Amino acid sequence: MRTGGSGRADQLGTFLRAYRERLPGTVRTQIRTPGLRREDVAVASNISVDYYTRLEQGRAASMPSAGVVDSLAQTLELNETERAHLHRLTGRAAPEPTGSEDASSALLFFLERLEDTPAQVMSDLGAVLAQNDAADAIFPWVVEHGLQRANVYEHWFCHEEVRAEFPEGHRAAYSEAQAGELRVAIARRQLAGDARGRRFVEDLFERSSEFRRAWDAQQVHDGRDKRIWIPATSGSALEAHVTVDEHTSQRLIAFEGLADESR
């Protein structure tokens, strides 16, 4: 049994070859080996055929740059986990996943099964990507704005009347928790070279003195533990149960268990 070399270059070559061969060739009748040709991968990734061949054979004089790795990942149709592993094989830390603009299929699968429980899928920057009918009843502003355009952070920080509906003794802490969630998302996106988060924070800075105050508190929050007061439920609080898709940084938030407002 051929196992290949144990060095990093050999491991990288074995990985590239395996994932190239799993893809269908463009003209299968002209290809004796399975999958795409090396030439196809090289051209699609904007690198020379010779360099790609050396990568697969573990003979390249240097490891590919981060940009080349991302191009190879796209050509080979790698998912986030596979892309991260490819980066690690080249000897660099894997970039953090960035928030997708489309709702995660995994989270949508569970959302569809929460028919009687208000639930929504939210991006790491607060955009509401999907929500069920039960959530429509308690978040009518999302319905009014429309999915993707409705943003929970913008809704909270940029509309004083929204914060006024929240119990006064909890507003500051809630604002700081919201800003803390954003701080984590921004740091993750910056590592991946995504500037959308920074631009979003800059916009909130310009529009909201409450956001500036909360941001300056330097809180860091993972967003997995929160309680939200909903005016539509007579000023009661909903417990938010959060599931995170680690590949997209999106969250499925299920709201249940009306709690006493004084808790």
N, C-alpha and C positions, 0 to 999 in steps of 0.2 A: 504493500500500500504506500502510495506517494503522499507524504505529508507536507513537503516543502520545507524551506529553511525556517529557522526560529527567529532570525533577525527582523527588525522593523521593516526593512525594504522588502523582504520576502513575504511578510504578513500583508503588507500593502498590496503587493502584486497579486497574491492569492485572492484577496478580497475583490480587487478590481476585476480580475478575470471571472470570478464566480458571478458577480453581478452583471457583467457584460453578457455572459452566456445565458443568463436567465431571460434576457429581452429578446423578442422576436426580431429576426433579421429583416431588412427592407425587401430583399428578394431571396426568399429561402431556397429556391431551386438552384441558385448560383453559389450557395454557401455550403461548404462541406462540414464546417464546424458549427456547433450550436450558437445561437444568439447573434448579436451585432458583430460586425467586423471591427478590428482595432481601428481601421481607417475611419469608420463611421463615428466611433467615439471621439477620436482625436479631432476630426473636423468639426463635429458638433460642439466640442469643448474649447475650440479655438487654440489648440496646441498642435505641435508637430507630431506626425505619425511616429517618427523615430523616438521622440521623447516618451510618448505614451507606451510604445512597445517596450522601452527600457524600464518604465515604471512597472509594467506587468511582469517583466522578467526579473525584477529586483536588481537591475543593473544601472539605474539612473544615478548620475553623479550628485544630484541634489534632490531634496524633497520638494514637491510642488508647493507653490504659495497658497495662501488661504483663498485667494480669488480663483485659482485653478481648481482647488478642491471643491469649491462651491459649483464651478462649472461642470466638473465631473459628476458631482452629486445630482445636478439637474439632468444631465444627459442620461445617467444611469437610473433616473427616476427613484432616487433614494428618499425614504421618509426621514423625519427629523432624527430618529434614533440612529438610523444607518448613516446619515450625514454626520452626526456628532462622532460616531465611531470612526468614520473616515478621517476626520480632522485629528482624532487622537492617534491614529496610525501614522500620521505624518509628524508626530512629536509635538503638537501644540494642543492647548486646552480647547475643548469643544466649545463653540459659541453657544450662548444661551438661546433657547427658542424664542422667537418673537411672536407677538400676538397676531393671529390671522384675522382677516376681515370677514371670513366666512365661518359660520358656526361649525364647531367640531362635530363630525358625524357621530363620534362616540357619545358626546354629550346630548346630541339631538335624540339618539336612541333612547336614553333614559328620560329625557324631557317628555317624549311622546307617551311614556308609561306613567307619568304623574298627572293623570287627568284631573283628579280632585284636589291636588295640592298645587297652590300657586308656585310657579317656578319659571326661571328665565336663564338664558345663557348670556354671559357678559364677557366682553373682551377685557384684556388687562388694562386698557385705557378707558374702561367704563362704558363702551358702546353696548347697547342692548341688541344682541344679534338674533335672539329668538325668545319668545315667551308663550306660555300656553293660555287657554281661555280663562282659566282660574286667575291667572296673574293679570289679565286684561282688566278684570273687575276692580283690582286694588291699585293698579298702576295705569290709570286712564291717560296720564300724560305721555306714556310710551306709545299708546295707540294714536294719540293726537300728533305726536312728532313723527312717528313711523320708525320702524326698525332701522338700525344703523345710525340714524340721525339722533335718536334718543340716547342721551349719555347721562349716567347717574351722577358723575362727578360735576359736570356742568350744571345739571339740574339742582344739585345741592348748593354748590358754592356761588352760583351766579344769580340765584333767585332768593332774595331775603325772605319773601313770603313763604317759601318752602321750609326754610329753617325755623321760621316763627311757629310752624305747626308742630315742631319737635319740642319735647319738654325742655325748658330752659336750662335746668341743671345738668343736662346731658349733651347740650349742643357742642360745647368746646371740645369735649373728649371725642365726640363722634366726628367732628371736623378733622381733628388730628389723626384719627384712625383712617379716615378717607385719604388724607394727604399721605399718610404712611404707606398705604397700599400703592398709591401712585409712585412714591419714591422707589419702592422695590421694582415696579414695572419699568420705570425709566432707567434704572441701573442695568437691568437685564437687557433692555433694548440697546443701550449704548454699547454694551459688550458685543452685541451682534451688528453694530454699525448702523442701527436704525434710528433716524433722527425725528421720527414722528412724535415720539413721547416728549422729547425736549420742546418741540414746537407747541404741543398741547399744554404743557406746563407754563410756557411763556404766555400763552393766551389767557390762561386762568390768572396768572399774576397781574396782567393788565386789567382784567375785568372784575376781580374779587379781592377786596381787602381781607375778607375772612380766609380766603385761601392763602394769602401772604402770611397771615398770622399763624395759621395751622402748619404751613410748610416750614416756617422758621422754628417750630417746636422740635423739628428733627426726629419725629417719630418714625419708626419702621414697623409695618404691620403686614402680616401675610394674608389678611382678608378672610381667614377661615372661621372667625368667631365674631359674630356681630348680632345686634338686635336693632330692628328698624321699627319706628313708630309710624303707623299708617292712619292718616285722618279718616280714610274711608271705612276704617274699622272702629270708629268712635274713639279715636285717640289711643287705641291699645297698641301693644307692641307685638311684632312677629319675630320669632326666632328664625334666624337664617342658617340653614345647614348648607355648607359649601363643599363642593367636589371640584378639584382642579385637574384639568387635562394638562399634564406636564409637557406634552409635545407642543401645545399651542398657547399655554398660559391662560387659556380661557377658563371660566368658572361656571358650573351649574349651581344655581342657588335655589334651594327649595325653602319656602316659607311655611311655617306651621306653628301650632301651639301658641295661641294668643296668650300673652303674659300680662301680668299686672303692671300698670304703668309705673308704679313706685319701685319696682325691682331694679 
